[in-house]
């Protein structure tokens, strides 16, 4: 099962990207956004994710050696549930706090600077956002405990779901034609319609969206009161309020590279206040 998750997610990523091109959606793309998107997904796949798996494994092996392979006898379905559900729950709260806490928003902000929805921006993030993502570290911990195959399957599921929810293709529009299925399904899992609402710029005061944080399961939003159901109605615009159009280097690698836009939070290296 080695690299099965990466291969599958990449295939879906490329396949949906080709469909978007055939449908003419590529006309909405711009070179800067595509550059940010492709560099971000590349550094995640080649550097950040493998680095977390290695570091997480070493930390667990050194400090908790007795736990190594302690869950390896579990059936694969059980392992997937142990990896997938807690990991997605962690991601919900991490993502939510990424919008509620200003210092964490500065790590996540890059994901919302795109003014279009497309498969290319599925993994668009500042490097720090992935570095501190709890579900990635949890996955590394589970690998040491003997659930490596379950981690691969869970990563495949969440990765494909992430791509499907960022695409410009409204594949879920058919679901909204069936009221009973729509009612239950949209409260259980994240769909393109609900995730587009998360990326929208609709607040008259220019505030960032504070809802629909679920990665794979939307039930967390349903339970904790952060769900908004657009019922298939796409937003008029996407992006962040008053976007200063930072250079791609600062969007990807702030605070190592600062923005040359004086009105941007990336023009300073501080996570709090003005700073330098």
C-alpha positions in Angstrom: 0.0 0.0 0.0 3.1 2.2 -0.1 2.2 5.6 -1.6 -1.3 4.5 -2.5 -2.8 7.6 -1.0 -0.4 9.9 -2.9 -1.0 8.1 -6.2 -4.8 8.1 -5.8 -5.1 11.7 -4.7 -2.8 12.8 -7.5 -4.9 10.9 -10.1 -8.1 12.5 -8.8 -6.4 15.9 -8.7 -5.1 15.6 -12.3 -8.4 14.1 -13.6 -10.6 16.8 -12.1 -8.1 19.5 -13.3 -8.4 18.2 -16.8 -12.2 18.3 -16.6 -12.1 21.9 -15.4 -9.9 22.7 -18.4 -12.3 21.0 -20.8 -15.2 23.0 -19.2 -13.2 26.2 -19.7 -12.8 27.0 -16.0 -9.1 27.5 -16.6 -9.9 30.9 -18.0 -10.5 32.1 -14.4 -7.0 30.9 -13.3 -4.1 33.3 -13.0 -0.4 32.5 -13.1 0.3 33.7 -9.6 -2.4 31.6 -8.0 -1.4 28.4 -9.9 2.2 29.0 -8.9 1.3 29.2 -5.2 -1.0 26.1 -5.5 1.6 23.9 -7.2 4.5 24.9 -5.0 2.4 24.4 -1.9 1.2 20.8 -2.8 4.8 19.9 -3.9 6.4 21.0 -0.7 3.7 19.2 1.3 4.2 15.9 -0.5 8.0 16.0 -0.8 9.1 17.8 2.4 6.5 18.6 5.1 4.4 15.4 5.2 7.4 13.0 5.1 9.2 15.1 7.6 6.3 15.0 10.1 6.0 11.2 9.7 9.7 10.7 10.3 9.9 13.2 13.3 6.7 12.0 14.8 7.9 8.4 14.5 11.2 9.2 16.1 9.6 11.1 19.0 7.1 8.3 19.7 9.8 5.6 19.4 12.2 7.4 21.8 9.7 8.5 24.5 7.0 5.8 24.2 8.8 2.7 22.9 6.4 0.3 24.6 3.6 1.5 22.3 5.3 0.4 19.1 3.0 -1.9 17.0 0.6 -2.1 20.0 -2.4 -1.8 17.6 -1.1 -3.8 14.7 -3.4 -6.8 15.4 -6.5 -4.7 14.9 -8.6 -5.3 11.8 -8.1 -2.7 9.1 -11.6 -1.3 9.3 -11.1 -0.7 13.0 -7.7 1.0 12.4 -9.2 3.3 9.7 -11.9 4.4 12.2 -9.3 5.1 14.9 -7.2 7.1 12.5 -9.9 8.9 10.5 -12.5 10.0 13.0 -10.2 11.5 15.8 -8.0 13.0 13.1 -10.9 14.7 11.4 -12.2 16.0 14.8 -8.7 17.5 15.5 -8.7 19.1 12.1 -12.1 20.7 12.7 -10.9 22.5 15.8 -7.5 23.4 14.3 -9.3 24.8 11.3 -11.8 26.6 13.4 -9.2 28.2 15.6 -7.3 29.1 12.4 -10.2 31.5 11.7 -10.9 32.6 15.3 -7.3 33.3 16.5 -5.5 36.1 14.6 -2.0 34.6 15.1 -3.2 31.2 13.7 -5.1 32.9 10.9 -1.8 34.3 9.6 -0.7 30.7 9.0 -3.9 29.7 7.3 -4.7 33.0 5.4 -2.9 31.9 2.2 -5.5 29.2 1.6 -8.2 31.9 1.3 -6.5 34.4 -0.9 -7.5 32.6 -4.1 -10.4 34.3 -5.8 -11.6 31.2 -7.6 -12.5 27.6 -6.6 -10.4 25.0 -8.3 -8.7 21.7 -7.7 -5.4 23.5 -7.9 -6.0 25.3 -4.6 -7.0 22.1 -2.6 -3.6 22.1 -0.8 -2.8 25.8 -0.9 -1.3 26.7 2.5 1.5 28.6 4.1 4.2 26.1 5.2 3.5 26.7 8.9 -0.1 25.6 8.6 0.8 22.1 7.7 3.8 22.0 10.0 1.5 22.4 13.1 -1.5 20.4 11.8 -2.5 18.0 14.6 -4.0 15.3 12.4 -0.7 14.9 10.5 1.2 14.4 13.7 -1.6 12.1 15.0 -1.2 10.0 11.8 2.6 9.8 12.4 1.9 8.5 15.9 -0.6 5.9 14.6 2.0 4.6 12.1 4.3 3.8 15.0 1.5 2.0 16.8 1.2 -0.3 13.8 -1.7 1.3 11.9 0.4 2.3 8.8 -2.1 0.8 6.3 -5.0 2.5 8.1 -3.2 5.9 7.9 -2.7 5.4 4.1 -6.4 4.6 3.6 -7.5 7.5 5.8 -5.1 9.9 4.1 -6.5 8.7 0.7 -10.1 9.4 1.9 -9.5 12.8 3.3 -7.2 13.8 0.4 -9.8 12.8 -2.3 -12.5 14.5 -0.3 -10.4 17.7 -0.1 -9.9 17.7 -3.9 -13.6 17.0 -4.5 -14.7 19.9 -2.3 -12.4 22.5 -3.8 -13.2 21.8 -7.5 -15.2 24.3 -9.5 -17.4 21.4 -10.7 -20.7 21.4 -8.9 -21.0 17.6 -8.7 -23.2 17.8 -5.6 -26.0 19.8 -7.3 -27.8 16.5 -8.0 -27.9 15.8 -4.3 -29.9 18.9 -3.7 -32.7 17.7 -5.9 -33.5 14.9 -3.4 -34.6 16.6 -0.2 -34.3 13.6 2.2 -30.8 12.6 1.0 -29.7 16.2 1.0 -31.0 16.8 4.5 -29.0 13.9 6.0 -25.9 13.9 3.8 -25.2 17.7 4.0 -25.2 17.4 7.8 -22.9 14.4 7.8 -20.1 15.2 5.2 -18.5 18.3 3.7 -19.8 19.0 0.2 -18.6 21.6 -2.5 -21.6 23.8 -1.8 -21.0 24.1 2.0 -17.2 24.5 1.5 -17.7 27.2 -1.1 -19.6 29.1 1.5 -16.6 28.8 3.7 -14.4 30.4 1.0 -16.9 33.1 0.2 -16.7 36.9 0.8 -20.2 37.8 1.7 -20.0 39.7 5.0 -20.9 43.4 4.5 -18.3 44.4 7.1 -15.6 42.4 5.3 -15.1 39.8 8.0 -13.6 36.4 7.2 -16.0 33.4 7.2 -16.6 31.8 10.6 -18.4 28.6 9.7 -18.2 25.3 7.8 -14.8 24.2 9.1 -15.2 20.4 8.6 -12.6 18.7 6.5 -14.4 15.4 5.7 -17.2 15.2 8.2 -19.6 18.1 8.4 -21.2 16.6 11.5 -18.7 18.6 13.7 -20.2 21.8 12.3 -23.7 20.5 12.8 -23.0 19.6 16.5 -21.0 22.7 17.4 -23.2 25.3 15.7 -20.9 26.4 12.9 -22.9 25.0 10.0 -24.3 27.1 7.2 -26.3 25.5 4.4 -26.2 27.5 1.1 -28.4 24.8 -0.5 -26.3 24.8 -3.7 -26.3 28.5 -4.1 -22.7 29.5 -5.0 -21.2 32.7 -3.5 -20.7 35.8 -5.7 -17.1 36.1 -4.8 -14.2 34.3 -3.1 -11.1 35.3 -1.3 -10.2 37.5 1.7 -11.6 41.0 2.5 -9.3 43.8 1.3 -6.8 41.5 -0.2 -3.4 43.3 -0.5 -2.2 40.9 -3.2 0.9 39.8 -1.4 3.7 38.2 -3.5 3.6 34.5 -3.7 6.8 34.1 -1.7 5.3 35.7 1.4 2.0 33.8 1.0 3.9 30.5 1.0 6.8 31.2 3.3 6.0 34.1 5.6 7.6 35.0 8.1 10.8 34.0 6.3 9.8 36.3 3.4 7.8 39.4 4.2 5.3 41.1 1.9 6.2 44.3 0.0 2.6 45.5 0.6 2.6 47.9 3.6 -1.1 47.2 4.4 -0.6 43.5 4.7 -0.2 41.5 7.9 2.7 39.7 6.1 4.6 43.0 5.8 5.7 42.3 9.4 7.2 39.2 11.0 5.2 39.4 14.2 2.3 37.0 14.9 0.8 39.6 17.3 0.2 43.3 16.7 2.4 45.2 14.5 5.9 43.9 15.3 8.8 43.9 12.9 
